[in-house]
Amino acid sequence: MPQREYILFGGAAGPGKSYVLRWALVELLLTWAGQGYRNVRVGLFCEDYPSLMDRQISRIKREFPSWLGVLKESRDEGFAFHLDDDYGGGIIALRNLADPAKYASAEFAAIAVDELTKNNRQTFDDLRFRKRWPGIEHSPFLAASNPGSVGHAWVKKLWVDRDFSGDDSRFDPDSFLFIPARAGENPYLPQSYWDTLNSLPSDMRRAMLEGDWNVFAGQVFSEWRRDLHVCRPFPIPPEWTRWMGIDYGFAAPFCALWFARTPDKATVYIYRELYETDLSAREQARRIRLASGGENIQLRLADPSMWARREGRSDITPKGPRATVGNSFAQEYAQERILLSRANNNRLAGKNWVHEALAWLIDPAKRIVPPRLQVFETCTNVIRTLPALPYDRINSEDVDTDAEDHAYDSLRYGLGAEKRQEQSAQAVPMEFR
């Protein structure tokens, strides 16, 4: 079995995750010094400078003894803790991730990230290629985190669910290790801290006290339950109404969802998804056409930005270069015989439509009244990302658009079809009604 390269200590609040990270780096530097490697640099990262100061720098000032080394700022190393020469002269570089690109040429023998879920997937991929040091074969990536925030979905996918599908199939699953964190592992927590944890609302308590990655503070769709919202696939009857919701993307995933509705309009199913990157608009349309086969798709609601005119090539004229206007993405789709309609992009209305579709109740007889929305278990990206969405830190009524919201956008576009019908009978083709 290979050495564990990616290690996450995560879950409940209070077990000393930040403490573990900084002292783990000290232990690594001392180990390498004992093997003859001196002046080795490791990196300790937080999402921004205030967080770095609060969770790490202020604690290092109090915890690290003076004989171990000195915390200082220098021209060559920036702000860092320098171990004494007697202990190998290693360096813990203290860095923030407000702009991860600035570390493109940096090298670290190990990288530790405090609160990994505060960062998007691109930050993880950028940092892990900075893990290298001459002579040191094993350069670990260490992280600590609570559930929640913009990175919840991708962190949970890799470490908690151990889902290495898609592009992640290139990882060796044995290189990932998840160590669950429990508040009870910290014997120094005062009773007042436990009293506060136990007084939290049930969902927040499950996340902070129990380290439950299926629910977290700031979760938008806390009503999601896999056992209520996910079903096994079955053949969709031909007479059922079918339509689609489509969110464009290239570097970020594009997402297409197929919807079907029972004749009594009581239940809506998401029965198919496409979720891919690096596809042109025309290739996306081809994939949709092939996946749909001969189905009667009565409406395809898409991101309104797909109708924006794009700048094309520059032609040389006697008066100089002239920019021409290229086709919109919607026109590119149309050239592949996939005709689109503009979706309603009212974000708050769309969020409410999703809440309505996910809602479930317990009747007076204590029986569960099932939700209106059902998702085929084959639609793995809807299932993975929808319950992981957090609220935006600025606009507390909206989903954080820095999170992986592509399937969510397609979902709210699709659910808007019925609202569109209700508002105007002329706005939807007759066959959709």
HELIX and SHEET records of a PDB file:
HELIX    1   1 LYS A   17  GLY A   34  1                                  18    
HELIX    2   2 TYR A   49  LEU A   52  1                                   4    
HELIX    3   3 MET A   53  ILE A   57  3                                   5    
HELIX    4   4 SER A   58  GLU A   63  1                                   6    
HELIX    5   5 ASP A   85  TYR A   87  5                                   3    
HELIX    6   6 PRO A  100  TYR A  103  5                                   4    
HELIX    7   7 LEU A  116  LYS A  118  5                                   3    
HELIX    8   8 ARG A  121  ARG A  128  1                                   8    
HELIX    9   9 HIS A  152  VAL A  155  1                                   4    
HELIX   10  10 LYS A  156  VAL A  160  3                                   5    
HELIX   11  11 GLY A  166  ARG A  170  5                                   5    
HELIX   12  12 PRO A  173  SER A  175  5                                   3    
HELIX   13  13 ALA A  183  GLU A  185  5                                   3    
HELIX   14  14 GLN A  191  ASN A  198  1                                   8    
HELIX   15  15 SER A  202  MET A  208  1                                   7    
HELIX   16  16 ARG A  226  HIS A  229  1                                   4    
HELIX   17  17 ALA A  281  SER A  292  1                                  12    
HELIX   18  18 PRO A  304  TRP A  307  5                                   4    
HELIX   19  19 PHE A  329  ALA A  334  1                                   6    
HELIX   20  20 ARG A  347  LEU A  358  1                                  12    
HELIX   21  21 THR A  380  THR A  385  1                                   6    
HELIX   22  22 LEU A  386  ALA A  388  5                                   3    
HELIX   23  23 HIS A  406  GLN A  423  1                                  18    
HELIX   24  24 ALA A  425  ALA A  427  5                                   3    
HELIX   25  25 MET A  430  PHE A  432  5                                   3    
SHEET    1   A 8 GLY A  69  SER A  74  0                                        
SHEET    2   A 8 GLY A  78  LEU A  83 -1                                        
SHEET    3   A 8 ILE A  91  ASN A  96 -1                                        
SHEET    4   A 8 ARG A  41  CYS A  46  1                                        
SHEET    5   A 8 ILE A 111  ASP A 114  1                                        
SHEET    6   A 8 PHE A 141  SER A 145  1                                        
SHEET    7   A 8 TYR A   6  GLY A  11  1                                        
SHEET    8   A 8 PHE A 176  ALA A 181  1                                        
SHEET    1   B 7 VAL A 230  CYS A 231  0                                        
SHEET    2   B 7 LEU A 373  PHE A 376  1                                        
SHEET    3   B 7 VAL A 268  GLU A 276  1                                        
SHEET    4   B 7 PHE A 254  ARG A 261 -1                                        
SHEET    5   B 7 THR A 241  ASP A 247 -1                                        
SHEET    6   B 7 ARG A 300  ALA A 302  1                                        
SHEET    7   B 7 SER A 341  ARG A 342  1                                        
SHEET    1   C 2 ARG A 310  THR A 317  0                                        
SHEET    2   C 2 GLY A 320  GLY A 326 -1                                        
SHEET    1   D 2 LEU A 361  ILE A 362  0                                        
SHEET    2   D 2 ILE A 368  VAL A 369 -1                                        
END                                                                             
